[in-house]
Amino acid sequence: MTDLEIREDIINTARVMLQKGLVQGTGGNFSVRCARGFIVTPSGMDYTKLAPSDLPKLSPDGAVLEGERRPSIEKELHRSVYRARRDVGAVIHTHSVYASAAAAMRLPLPVLTDNQAVLFGGAVPVSEYAPIGTPELACNTAKALAAGGGVLMANHGALCVGATLAEAALRCEMLEIFAKIFFLTKSCGGGVSLTAEDASREASDVAGRYGQR
């Protein structure tokens, strides 16, 4: 994809997620890895009014390479994930309601459904708390994410990654559903989590059989 196509894809994805309630107002942020670094949403701008030129390109070190807008306050969060994970092509940070509520509990999201095992490989971990937009938040989140597909950010929100922006967005949407399932089962006395072995086996099995070749 060209940089222009990446910027357009980010804007379209952000607007869809805004309509779905996965981000609110100007909260959350989106980025995609590109040649020479990554493209990220600007700080504090309305997703419905963004133009491609509003999205700056940053170097792997976080320096602005292109664009006049200030990058997201969480640029270090995105940079830390890209630095730690060469397989990640896109990062999305949300404040979706149920995932944020789970993050406020500071407990990992257990594997209550087999499709969570497939999308996230197991329980969704929670990172240690740190203030918004700080290097500590970026470091804690990348550390807790490790090799997984998503992480809850203590008392803040959630972050999901993917090889593509579409994959990261799908994980954000499904994480919110898994968080809802968690609270529903908890209100009824608690669900029964899959074992780590069951989750790993389910993820490996479906990866080989699901979808088109």
Summary of the structure (lengths in Angstrom):
residues: 213
radius of gyration: 16.8
end to end distance: 22.6
largest distance: 52.3
contacts: 711
relative contact order: 0.15
helix: 46%
strand: 17%
